[in-house]
């Protein structure tokens, strides 16, 4: 009888399939395969993140009196290409030393960097402002309002893909919330094998929670915006502070410029300066946006003239971020131009930098 009781209790506490799937979500790297093509879970989440970001931007455009359908078209043909170019260009700049040694291999190595997307998108949006004859800062305020929500969703994608990973931890915080990556296809295991099954900070989830809170604050202050550019300034400064603060919990390679200065540090500093300029200029010369709070997000989402454009945004960025060939982390496995194979995320100088960092952080108790 005691044995039977114990067995029954154990069975009663056994986690369900759904619970196990959720708790091990970060190891669900690949969503499905079609032949040699791999579609990662990140593809779905990245596509959702960008589609949501553009949706919220169009919502803001509608609230400030712009034609959302026309803006949706301008976003696809002017802003999306600029964002993609920026994402890739800044990623390549992470390996600027290798760019001179092996330029072609560096250029086709997979990867994107958020700061590049923000820079490229800003250029595209400035041109959009001239097309619709609207104040530049009011146009920039739309993505500034939307980006925190989009970033929150994207960070969930980073979590399941295994990029932007955290430092090993034995702290109380880490013991409670830390995760272990065991999927051989996750980026953290591929790039830092010594971290396989090691409890690390879920830095991506920390970012997710903070960006959701940031979006909630932005939504709450919408009716009280004092001038065009207020959201832009607050986003640029707030995002930079968040990124700089989260650096403490991260261990992934972010590229070194000089000494301990990383690309992220430099771009965050430039964004703070940009935020200060946006607030200063907007407070002196910007008009008061006065968004129409009667226009709801669902009005834009279920507009039949807008929804197809949202689907296109999701497909473009989902394919760009999450579709791989033969193995996760690779766009090309057998180049025809005589280059060596493995032109992937593990090539160039990132691995050696991370191994050196791991040796220095192996006793980390954060």
N, C-alpha and C positions, 0 to 999 in steps of 0.2 A: 504493500500500500504506500509506504513512504516514497518508494521509487516511482510509482505511478503518479503521485502528486507532484513530484519534482519535474517529471517529464511534461505534465500538463501545464505547469507554470512556465516552463521554458518555452513551450509552444505558444503560450498566450502572450509572451513578451517578444516573440520573434517578429522582427520588422516585416511589414508587408512589402510586396513587390514595388509599389509606388514609393514607399519610404526609402527602400534601398536605392531605387533609381534616382530619387532626389538627392540623397546623401552622397551618392557617387556620381552626381551630375558632372563634376569637373573632369571625370575620366571618360566622358562620352564624346570624344574628339570627333570621330567620323559619324556623320548622320546616315549616309548611304553611299553606295558605289554603283557606277554604271560603266562596265568594262574597266578600262584603265583610269577612268576619271573618278576622283574622290570628292564628295561633297561634305564638307565639315559642318558641324553644328554652328560653328562661327559664321558660316555663309548665311544661314537663316537669321541669326541674331544681328549680324552686321547689316544685312539688307533691311531688317526691321528697324534698326537704329536709325539708318539714314532716311528711310521712308517716313519714320515718325518725326525726325528732325525737320524734314521739308514740310510735312503736314502742319506742324506747329508754327513754322515760319509763315506758311500760307494763311494760317489762322490769324496770326498777328497782322499780316498784310491786309486781310479782310477787315479786321477791327480798326485799322487806321485808314480805311477808305480806298484801298487799292483793289484792282480787279484780280482776284485770286487765280482765275483760269489763265489769264495772260501771264501772270507772274510764274505760274507752274511751268509754262512753256519756256520762259526766259531762264528759269532755274535749270531746266534740263539741258538746254543748248548752250548756255553761257557759263553757268556756275558749276555744274557737274564736271565738265572737262577741266576747268581751272582747279577744282578740288582734287581731282585725280592726279593731275600733273604735280600739284604741290605735295600731295601725299607721297608720291614716288620720289620726287626730287629731294625732299628732306630726308627720306630713308636712305637714299644713295649717299647723301652728305654724311651720314653716320660712319661711312667707310671711306671718307675722303682720301685717306692715305692710300688705300688699296685702289682707289679710282685711277691713280696715276700708274700703278704697277700692272693692274689687270682691268683695264677700263670696261671691256665688253662683258666680262664675267660679273663685274660689280653692277653694271647697269641692268642685267637681267636677273639678278638675285632677288627673290621675292621679298616683299616688305613694304610697309607704309608707316608714316609717322603723322600723328594727329596735328602737330603744330604746322606741318607743311600744308595740310588740308585747310587749316584756318587761314594761313597766309594766301594760298591760292584762291580760296573762296572769297576772301576780302577783295582781291583784285577783280574777280568776276562780278561781285556785288557792286563795286564802284561803277563798273560799266553799266550794270543793270539800272542803277540810279540815274545815269545820264539818259538811258533809253526811255524810262518812264517819267523823267523830269520830276523826280522826287528828291528830298534832302538825303544826302548820303548817309548821315547818321540814323535817319529813320529806317532806311533800308537795312543798315547793319544791325539795328536793334532787333529785327525779326529773327535772324539766326542766333543772336545773343540770348534771346528769350528761349529758343528751342534747343540750343546745344546741351544744356545740362541734362535734359531728359534723354536726348539721343546718346549722350556719353554714358549715362547710367545703363542703358540697354547694351551699348557696345562693351562696357566693362564686364557684363555678364558673358558676352562672347569671348572676351579675353580670358575669363575665368575657365571656361570650358575648353578653350584652345590651348591654354597653358602658357600664354605669353604674359608679359608684365607681372611675373610672379614675385612672391614675397620672399623674405629672408627666413632661414631656418629659425625656429623658436622653441624655447622651453619655458617661456614666461607664462604667467597665469592667463593673460589674454590669449596667447597663442595656444595654450593647452585647451582652452574652451572653444576657440573658433578656428584653430589651425586645420589645414587639410593636407592629405598625402596624395601625391600624383603617382599612379601606377601604370597608366596607359603609355605604352611605348611610342604612341603617335603624338602625345602631347608635347608641346614645344619645350617645356621645362625639362622633361626627361630626355628629349633628343639633344638639347643644347647643354644641359647640365646633368649628366647621368648620375652624379654623386647625390643628387637630390631626390632620386626615385625612392618613394615610400618614406621620405623624411617629412616630418611635420613642418610646414611653413606657414607664414602669415598669408591669409587670403586677401592680399593687398587690393586685388580687383574688386572684391566685395566691399571693402572699406570705401573705395572710390564710389561704387554704386550708391551706397547709402548717402554719402555726402552730396553727390550730384542730384539725387532725388530731393534732398532737403533744399538745395540751392534752387531747383526749379520751383518748388513750392513757395519759396520766398519771393521769387520773381513774379509768380502768378498773383500772389497776395498784394504786391505793390503796384500792379499794372494800373489801377485807376488813379494812382497818385504820382505817376511819373512826372517829374518837374520839367523835363526838356528832352528833346531828341538826343540820343547818345548816352543817356543815363544807364540804360541796360547794357550797352556796349562796354562802357567803362567798368561797370560793376562786374560784368562777366570776365573781362580780360584780367582785372586785378584779382578777383576771387578765384578764377581758374588757376592762376599762377601760384597763389598762396596754397591752394589745395595740392597742386602737383608737387610743389617744393616740400610741403609737409609730409606727403606720402612717400617721398624719396627714402625716408628713414626705414620704411617697412619693405622696400623693394630691393631685389638683388639682381634683376635681369640687366643685361648690357644695354646701356643707353648711349654709348659712344663717348669717348673722351676727346676734349679739345686740347686743353693744356692742364697738366696736373690733375687736380680733383674736379675741375670744371667740366661738366657734361653738357651735351647739346641741350638737354632739358633745362638746365640751369640758365643757359644763355637765352633760350627762347622765352622762358618764363619772365626773365628780367625785361626783355624787349616788350612783352605783352603788358607788363605793369606800366611801362612808359607809355605804351599806346593807350592803355586805359585812362591814365592821367590826362593825356592829351584830349581824348574823346570827351571826358567830363568837363575839362576846362573850356574846350571849344563849344561844346553843347550848351553849357551854362551861360556863355556870353552871346552866342549867335543862334542856337537851336530854338526851334519852335516847340510848343507844347503839343505832344501827340494826341492826347485825349482819346484813347481807344474806346470803341463801342463794345462794352462788356455784354451787351445783349446778343452778340454773335458768339455762338458756342462752337466748340471743337467739332462736335458731331455734325454741325451744319456744313462744315468744310469736308469732313471725312466722307459723308454720304452724298456729296455733290457728284452726280454722274459725270460731269465734265472734268472733274479733278481727280477722281479715283484712279483712272488709267495711268495718269502721270505718276501717282504715288507708287503704283506697281512697277513702273519702269525704273524709278529711283531705286527701289528695293532690288530689282533684278541686276541692275548695273553694279551696284556696290556689293551685293551678295556674291555675284560671280567673281568680282575683282578680289574680294577678301577671302573667300572660302572654297574656291574650286582648285583642286590640285591634280597633278598628273602622275599616276603610278604610285607615288608616295606623298604623304603629307609633308609640306614644306618645300615642295619642288614644283617649278613650272617647266623645267627642261631636264631630262635625265640623260639623253644621248645627243648632245649638240652635233650638228652636221658640219660645223666649221673647224673641227679639229680640237675644240676645247675639251678639257677633261670633264667627265661627268660630275655629278654632285654640285651643280650650281644652285645651291639651296641656302636655307637659313643658317646652316652650319658652316658655310664656307667663309673665306676672308679672315679677318682678325678677331671676330667676336668671341670665338671659343677660347682662344688663348687668354683674352682679357678676363673672361668669366672664370676660367680655371685659376688664374692668379688671384682673382677676387675671392674665390671659394677658399683658397688656402688661407687667406687673411681673415675670413669670416667663419671658419669652421667651428670656432668656439663661441659663436654668437649666442647670447641668451636673450635677445630682445623679444 
